[in-house]
Amino acid sequence: MKIAALFTTIRNLPLSGKIGLAFVVFWLLAAAFGPMLAPHPPGAFVSEEVFADASSRLWLGSDFLGRDVLSRLLMGARFTVGLSAVAVTLAVGIGTGLALTAAVGPHWVDELLSRAMDTLISIPSKIFALVLIAAFGSSELLLIVILAVIYVPGNFRIARSLAVGLARLDYVEVARARGEGRLYIALSEMLPNMIRPLAADIGLRFVFIVLLLSGLSFLGLGLAPPDADLGSLVRENTSGLAEGALAIFVRATAIATLTVSVNLLIDALTQGKVR
């Protein structure tokens, strides 16, 4: 029954939603299985010609060092999608958990958490990342922590607004009158009714994190070579911009299609466009 309902939902998506879904599934599969299907090792020098055009051997040409663009793209997609997915999961999990704590806890807890989030959100994201990377060096774990911490306050604000509104409703008051604990009220009475708007926020946070990660990588603050995400792949091939090289065009297009498709799918699923 659930599978049938899923197919019904997909079938009723508007065209924009179906396009978004198709690209989202494509990039998820590319991140999960792409590196295993890559025609060449991502770091191997496979062409004597730099910025070579597409051919039967190199489907998307070569980059500035003669490496296969397609293989590097599949590796970069895994890092971009993987790091962003982990970071958004942490950001939404921590932000929503703190928001529920603020909504069901004493007033002073709400004030303390709200002021802490206001302080954190006032710090410019790129300066925050630059300071931490300069202090500890770039690594996958540090990038995940940075991306998650930066977007916790935004999720907290949205989740807290939802939770505070739900806390005043009759069924929550009835649960309190029954003597239910705060943890039960937060997880069983409030959280299930926050899922739909939070799902929209998860999608938007994912897009923001992808763009911030790509921006940091383009500035040289991302993954250390030989690892690279999509932003790093754009940065390392900027010398081919004047030639209109596929190596830079394909990577920039990948970032655009990933972020735009997530937005299209979210818009179709959460804005009442599923007919």
C-alpha positions as CSV (number, residue, x, y, z in Angstrom):
1,M,0.0,0.0,0.0
2,K,2.8,2.4,0.9
3,I,4.6,1.7,-2.4
4,A,1.3,2.3,-4.3
5,A,0.8,5.6,-2.5
6,L,4.4,6.6,-3.3
7,F,3.8,5.9,-7.0
8,T,0.5,7.8,-6.9
9,T,2.3,10.8,-5.4
10,I,5.0,10.7,-8.0
11,R,2.5,10.4,-10.8
12,N,0.5,13.4,-9.5
13,L,3.6,15.6,-9.3
14,P,3.6,18.6,-11.7
15,L,6.2,18.5,-14.5
16,S,8.6,20.7,-12.6
17,G,8.4,18.3,-9.6
18,K,9.0,15.3,-11.8
19,I,12.0,17.0,-13.4
20,G,13.3,17.8,-9.9
21,L,12.8,14.3,-8.7
22,A,14.6,12.8,-11.7
23,F,17.7,14.9,-11.2
24,V,17.6,14.3,-7.4
25,V,17.5,10.5,-7.9
26,F,20.2,10.8,-10.6
27,W,22.6,12.6,-8.2
28,L,21.8,10.3,-5.3
29,L,22.7,7.3,-7.5
30,A,25.8,9.1,-8.8
31,A,26.9,9.8,-5.3
32,A,26.2,6.2,-4.1
33,F,27.5,4.1,-7.1
34,G,29.2,6.6,-9.4
35,P,32.8,6.1,-8.2
36,M,32.4,2.3,-8.6
37,L,31.3,2.8,-12.2
38,A,33.9,5.5,-13.1
39,P,35.8,4.6,-16.3
40,H,39.2,5.7,-14.9
41,P,40.7,6.2,-11.4
42,P,39.8,9.8,-10.4
43,G,43.5,10.8,-10.0
44,A,44.9,9.0,-13.0
45,F,46.5,11.0,-15.8
46,V,44.7,9.5,-18.8
47,S,45.3,12.1,-21.6
48,E,48.4,13.9,-22.8
49,E,46.1,16.8,-23.8
50,V,44.8,19.1,-21.1
51,F,41.2,20.3,-21.5
52,A,40.6,17.8,-24.2
53,D,37.2,17.7,-25.9
54,A,34.7,14.9,-25.3
55,S,35.5,11.6,-27.1
56,S,34.6,8.0,-27.1
57,R,37.4,7.4,-24.6
58,L,36.8,10.4,-22.4
59,W,33.1,11.1,-22.5
60,L,33.4,14.6,-20.9
61,G,37.0,15.3,-21.9
62,S,40.0,15.9,-19.7
63,D,40.8,18.5,-17.0
64,F,43.8,20.8,-16.5
65,L,46.1,17.8,-15.7
66,G,44.8,15.4,-18.3
67,R,42.5,13.5,-15.9
68,D,39.1,12.1,-16.8
69,V,36.5,14.7,-16.1
70,L,33.7,12.1,-15.7
71,S,35.6,10.1,-13.1
72,R,36.5,13.2,-11.2
73,L,32.9,14.5,-11.4
74,L,31.5,11.2,-10.0
75,M,34.0,11.4,-7.1
76,G,33.1,15.1,-6.5
77,A,29.4,14.3,-6.4
78,R,29.9,11.7,-3.7
79,F,31.7,14.2,-1.5
80,T,29.3,17.1,-2.1
81,V,26.1,15.0,-1.7
82,G,27.6,12.9,1.2
83,L,29.0,15.8,3.3
84,S,25.9,17.9,2.7
85,A,23.5,15.1,3.6
86,V,25.4,14.4,6.9
87,A,25.7,18.1,7.7
88,V,22.0,18.8,7.1
89,T,21.0,15.7,9.2
90,L,23.0,17.0,12.1
91,A,21.8,20.6,11.7
92,V,18.1,19.7,11.6
93,G,18.5,17.0,14.3
94,I,20.2,19.4,16.7
95,G,18.1,22.4,15.8
96,T,14.8,20.6,16.1
97,G,15.9,18.9,19.4
98,L,16.8,22.2,20.9
99,A,13.6,23.8,19.7
100,L,11.4,21.1,21.3
101,T,13.4,21.5,24.5
102,A,12.8,25.2,24.4
103,A,9.0,24.8,23.7
104,V,8.3,22.3,26.5
105,G,10.9,23.4,29.0
106,P,10.9,26.2,31.5
107,H,10.9,29.8,30.3
108,W,14.5,30.4,31.2
109,V,15.6,27.4,29.0
110,D,13.8,29.0,26.1
111,E,15.4,32.3,26.7
112,L,18.9,30.8,27.1
113,L,18.7,28.8,23.9
114,S,17.1,31.6,21.9
115,R,19.8,34.1,22.8
116,A,22.5,31.5,22.1
117,M,21.1,30.9,18.7
118,D,20.8,34.6,18.0
119,T,24.5,35.0,18.9
120,L,25.5,32.2,16.7
121,I,23.5,33.3,13.7
122,S,25.0,36.7,13.8
123,I,28.5,35.3,13.0
124,P,29.3,35.5,9.2
125,S,29.4,31.9,7.9
126,K,32.5,32.2,5.8
127,I,34.5,34.0,8.5
128,F,33.4,31.3,11.0
129,A,34.6,28.6,8.6
130,L,37.9,30.4,7.8
131,V,38.8,30.8,11.5
132,L,38.1,27.1,12.3
133,I,39.9,25.8,9.2
134,A,42.9,28.1,9.9
135,A,43.0,26.8,13.4
136,F,42.5,23.0,12.8
137,G,43.1,22.4,9.1
138,S,40.6,21.2,6.6
139,S,39.1,17.8,6.9
140,E,35.8,16.0,6.2
141,L,34.9,15.9,9.8
142,L,35.6,19.6,10.4
143,L,33.7,20.6,7.3
144,I,30.7,18.6,8.5
145,V,30.8,20.3,11.9
146,I,31.2,23.8,10.4
147,L,28.3,23.3,8.0
148,A,26.1,21.8,10.7
149,V,26.8,24.5,13.3
150,I,26.2,27.3,10.8
151,Y,22.7,26.1,9.9
152,V,21.5,24.9,13.4
153,P,20.2,28.4,14.3
154,G,18.1,28.8,11.2
155,N,16.5,25.4,11.8
156,F,16.0,26.2,15.5
157,R,14.1,29.3,14.7
158,I,11.7,27.6,12.4
159,A,11.3,24.5,14.6
160,R,10.8,26.6,17.7
161,S,8.1,28.7,16.0
162,L,6.2,25.5,15.0
163,A,6.7,23.9,18.5
164,V,5.6,26.9,20.4
165,G,2.4,27.2,18.3
166,L,1.7,23.5,18.8
167,A,2.3,23.7,22.6
168,R,-0.8,25.9,23.0
169,L,-3.1,23.5,21.2
170,D,-5.8,21.5,23.0
171,Y,-4.5,18.0,22.4
172,V,-1.1,19.0,24.0
173,E,-2.9,20.5,27.0
174,V,-4.8,17.3,27.3
175,A,-1.6,15.3,27.3
176,R,-0.2,17.6,30.1
177,A,-3.4,17.1,32.0
178,R,-3.0,13.3,31.7
179,G,0.4,13.7,33.4
180,E,2.5,12.9,30.4
181,G,6.1,13.9,30.6
182,R,7.8,16.6,28.6
183,L,9.8,14.1,26.5
184,Y,6.6,12.2,25.5
185,I,4.8,15.4,24.7
186,A,7.7,16.6,22.5
187,L,8.3,13.4,20.6
188,S,4.8,11.9,20.4
189,E,2.4,14.9,20.4
190,M,4.4,17.7,18.8
191,L,7.1,16.3,16.5
192,P,4.8,14.3,14.2
193,N,2.8,17.5,13.5
194,M,6.0,19.3,12.5
195,I,7.3,16.8,10.0
196,R,5.8,18.4,6.8
197,P,7.2,22.0,7.3
198,L,10.4,20.6,8.6
199,A,10.8,18.4,5.5
200,A,10.7,21.6,3.5
201,D,13.3,23.2,5.7
202,I,15.5,20.1,5.3
203,G,15.5,20.5,1.6
204,L,16.3,24.2,1.8
205,R,19.1,23.6,4.3
206,F,20.5,21.0,2.0
207,V,20.6,23.5,-0.9
208,F,22.2,26.1,1.3
209,I,24.9,23.7,2.6
210,V,25.7,22.5,-0.9
211,L,26.2,26.1,-2.0
212,L,28.2,27.0,1.1
213,L,30.4,23.9,0.7
214,S,31.0,24.7,-2.9
215,G,31.8,28.3,-2.1
216,L,34.3,27.3,0.6
217,S,35.9,24.8,-1.8
218,F,36.1,27.4,-4.5
219,L,38.0,29.7,-2.1
220,G,40.4,26.9,-1.2
221,L,38.9,26.2,2.2
222,G,37.3,22.8,1.3
223,L,38.7,19.3,1.0
224,A,42.4,18.9,0.8
225,P,43.7,17.3,-2.5
226,P,43.5,14.6,-3.9
227,D,39.9,14.6,-2.5
228,A,37.6,17.2,-4.1
229,D,34.0,18.1,-4.1
230,L,32.2,19.9,-7.0
231,G,33.3,23.3,-5.8
232,S,37.0,22.2,-5.7
233,L,36.6,20.8,-9.2
234,V,35.4,24.1,-10.5
235,R,38.2,26.0,-8.8
236,E,41.1,23.7,-10.0
237,N,40.0,24.2,-13.7
238,T,39.4,27.9,-13.7
239,S,42.4,28.2,-16.2
240,G,40.1,26.6,-18.8
241,L,37.4,29.2,-18.4
242,A,38.6,31.3,-21.4
243,E,38.6,28.2,-23.6
244,G,35.1,27.2,-22.5
245,A,36.5,23.9,-21.4
246,L,34.0,21.1,-20.5
247,A,36.0,20.5,-17.3
248,I,34.7,23.7,-15.7
249,F,31.3,23.9,-17.5
250,V,30.2,20.4,-16.5
251,R,31.1,20.8,-12.8
252,A,29.3,24.2,-12.6
253,T,26.3,22.6,-14.3
254,A,26.3,19.8,-11.8
255,I,26.1,22.2,-8.9
256,A,23.3,24.1,-10.6
257,T,21.2,21.0,-11.4
258,L,21.6,19.5,-7.9
259,T,20.5,22.6,-6.1
260,V,17.7,23.6,-8.6
261,S,16.3,20.1,-8.7
262,V,16.0,19.9,-4.9
263,N,14.2,23.2,-4.9
264,L,11.8,22.1,-7.6
265,L,11.0,18.9,-5.8
266,I,10.5,20.6,-2.5
267,D,8.2,23.2,-4.1
268,A,6.1,20.5,-5.7
269,L,5.8,18.5,-2.5
270,T,5.2,21.2,0.1
271,Q,3.4,24.0,-1.7
272,G,0.2,22.2,-2.5
273,K,1.2,21.5,-6.1
274,V,0.7,17.8,-6.0
275,R,-2.7,17.3,-7.8
